[in-house]
Amino acid sequence: MPRATRGWDNAKKVNGRKRHIAVDATGLLLAVVITAASVQDRDAARPLLWNLHRSSRRIRLIWADAVYTGKLSGWAATMKMTLQIVPRRNPHAFEVLPRRWVVERTFAWISKHRRTTRDYERLPASHEAMILWAMIALMTRAWPSRPFIKHSLSLSFNLGVRVLP
C-alpha cells in the first residue's frame, strides 16, 4: 500500500485506510470513497456526498452520525440535501443507534468477501472496485430469492466509516 494513501487514525489507534459508504434505507450501497485513516470523517464526507449527488440527484434526506456535525450540513444544503444527525441518548454507553445499524450491517456484508476483509489493494480505486464487486455479488444472490422491492432512493441514506487494518 503506498504511503500517500494510508495514514494513522489516532482515535481508533489504527494504521491504514478508511471506507466511507453511503447506503439507502435497506442497506444497499450507493457510493463509496476510500481515504487514508488520517483523514477526518467529516472531511471525507464531502467527496462522498458529491459522488452521490452526481449519480443520484433525487436524494434529499441524509441520516448521519454525530461526527458529521458542523459545516457539512450547510454544504449539503447547497445540493438540496438535508443532513439529519442521529444523536446518542447516553454518550458514555453502548447503544444501537436507530439508523446506524443499517450501515454497520452493510459493512458486515462487505467484510464477508475475501478481498475486502483486509486492504490488499495498492490503490484506493482498486479497493473501491472490490467493494462494488462484493455488493454486486450480494445483490445478485439476494435478488431472485425475494420479490422485487421497489424502494425509494430519494428518501434517505446513511453515512458510515470503517477503518481497515
C-alpha positions as semicolon CSV with decimal commas, in nm:
position;residue;x (nm);y (nm);z (nm)
1;M;0,000;0,000;0,000
2;P;0,157;0,334;-0,099
3;R;0,245;0,564;0,187
4;A;0,047;0,855;0,040
5;T;-0,283;0,664;0,062
6;R;-0,250;0,539;0,418
7;G;-0,244;0,715;0,750
8;W;-0,284;0,688;1,126
9;D;-0,621;0,728;1,297
10;N;-0,529;0,846;1,646
11;A;-0,879;0,799;1,790
12;K;-0,901;0,431;1,689
13;K;-0,525;0,363;1,704
14;V;-0,526;0,207;1,357
15;N;-0,293;0,246;1,062
16;G;-0,429;0,212;0,709
17;R;-0,731;0,335;0,516
18;K;-1,094;0,418;0,590
19;R;-1,401;0,314;0,395
20;H;-1,672;0,577;0,371
21;I;-2,001;0,445;0,237
22;A;-2,346;0,577;0,164
23;V;-2,629;0,325;0,173
24;D;-3,001;0,351;0,117
25;A;-3,262;0,270;0,382
26;T;-3,238;-0,104;0,308
27;G;-2,857;-0,115;0,327
28;L;-2,773;-0,131;-0,044
29;L;-2,459;0,055;-0,141
30;L;-2,500;0,387;-0,323
31;A;-2,149;0,537;-0,303
32;V;-1,809;0,454;-0,160
33;V;-1,492;0,658;-0,101
34;I;-1,161;0,523;0,033
35;T;-0,930;0,765;0,218
36;A;-0,625;0,747;0,439
37;A;-0,708;0,676;0,803
38;S;-0,569;1,018;0,899
39;V;-0,850;1,196;0,711
40;Q;-1,130;1,316;0,939
41;D;-1,470;1,161;0,873
42;R;-1,647;1,492;0,816
43;D;-1,379;1,592;0,561
44;A;-1,418;1,267;0,369
45;A;-1,796;1,303;0,366
46;R;-1,778;1,589;0,116
47;P;-1,640;1,379;-0,175
48;L;-1,881;1,101;-0,076
49;L;-2,179;1,335;-0,089
50;W;-2,054;1,486;-0,414
51;N;-2,021;1,142;-0,578
52;L;-2,367;1,054;-0,453
53;H;-2,512;1,380;-0,579
54;R;-2,359;1,323;-0,925
55;S;-2,502;0,972;-0,950
56;S;-2,843;1,032;-0,793
57;R;-2,976;1,385;-0,772
58;R;-3,307;1,283;-0,614
59;I;-3,171;1,204;-0,266
60;R;-3,294;1,463;-0,017
61;L;-3,257;1,328;0,340
62;I;-2,931;1,207;0,492
63;W;-2,908;1,034;0,829
64;A;-2,561;1,067;0,974
65;D;-2,363;1,004;1,290
66;A;-2,272;1,285;1,530
67;V;-1,924;1,301;1,374
68;Y;-2,070;1,478;1,071
69;T;-2,200;1,786;1,254
70;G;-2,068;2,127;1,155
71;K;-2,018;2,285;0,815
72;L;-2,120;1,969;0,630
73;S;-2,491;2,039;0,679
74;G;-2,459;2,380;0,512
75;W;-2,262;2,229;0,226
76;A;-2,521;1,953;0,183
77;A;-2,795;2,216;0,177
78;T;-2,637;2,372;-0,132
79;M;-2,703;2,039;-0,308
80;K;-3,063;2,037;-0,179
81;M;-2,990;1,766;0,078
82;T;-3,093;1,776;0,444
83;L;-2,838;1,637;0,690
84;Q;-3,013;1,491;0,994
85;I;-2,784;1,386;1,280
86;V;-2,890;1,074;1,473
87;P;-2,800;1,165;1,834
88;R;-2,697;0,929;2,111
89;R;-2,909;0,930;2,423
90;N;-2,621;0,832;2,654
91;P;-2,277;0,931;2,519
92;H;-2,083;0,706;2,761
93;A;-2,267;0,379;2,700
94;F;-2,301;0,149;2,401
95;E;-2,634;0,163;2,225
96;V;-2,765;0,073;1,883
97;L;-2,848;0,394;1,703
98;P;-3,180;0,391;1,517
99;R;-3,043;0,415;1,158
100;R;-2,675;0,342;1,219
101;W;-2,723;-0,035;1,228
102;V;-2,810;-0,031;0,857
103;V;-2,462;0,098;0,772
104;E;-2,295;-0,148;1,011
105;R;-2,487;-0,436;0,852
106;T;-2,363;-0,326;0,510
107;F;-2,006;-0,319;0,641
108;A;-2,060;-0,676;0,765
109;W;-2,191;-0,782;0,423
110;I;-1,888;-0,626;0,254
111;S;-1,646;-0,789;0,500
112;K;-1,776;-1,137;0,418
113;H;-1,586;-1,126;0,089
114;R;-1,222;-1,233;0,097
115;R;-1,075;-0,939;-0,093
116;T;-1,247;-0,683;0,131
117;T;-1,163;-0,824;0,476
118;R;-0,823;-0,657;0,455
119;D;-0,686;-0,397;0,223
120;Y;-0,479;-0,597;-0,023
121;E;-0,501;-0,337;-0,298
122;R;-0,228;-0,087;-0,384
123;L;-0,465;0,187;-0,499
124;P;-0,779;0,317;-0,324
125;A;-0,969;0,297;-0,654
126;S;-0,895;-0,076;-0,672
127;H;-1,033;-0,125;-0,322
128;E;-1,345;0,075;-0,414
129;A;-1,390;-0,158;-0,711
130;M;-1,361;-0,464;-0,484
131;I;-1,629;-0,321;-0,254
132;L;-1,858;-0,257;-0,551
133;W;-1,788;-0,609;-0,677
134;A;-1,878;-0,755;-0,336
135;M;-2,207;-0,562;-0,326
136;I;-2,294;-0,666;-0,682
137;A;-2,238;-1,030;-0,587
138;L;-2,453;-0,986;-0,277
139;M;-2,737;-0,818;-0,464
140;T;-2,742;-1,075;-0,745
141;R;-2,761;-1,360;-0,493
142;A;-3,040;-1,197;-0,293
143;W;-3,247;-1,072;-0,584
144;P;-3,404;-1,399;-0,712
145;S;-3,494;-1,523;-0,364
146;R;-3,723;-1,233;-0,275
147;P;-3,969;-1,042;-0,485
148;F;-3,856;-0,715;-0,634
149;I;-3,888;-0,448;-0,368
150;K;-3,941;-0,103;-0,506
151;H;-3,781;0,132;-0,255
152;S;-3,727;0,499;-0,298
153;L;-3,366;0,607;-0,320
154;S;-3,483;0,965;-0,296
155;L;-3,581;0,937;0,069
156;S;-3,268;0,881;0,269
157;F;-2,926;0,730;0,307
158;N;-2,678;0,675;0,588
159;L;-2,314;0,769;0,612
160;G;-2,068;0,525;0,764
161;V;-1,698;0,480;0,813
162;R;-1,492;0,168;0,880
163;V;-1,115;0,162;0,935
164;L;-0,922;-0,111;0,759
165;P;-0,628;-0,281;0,930
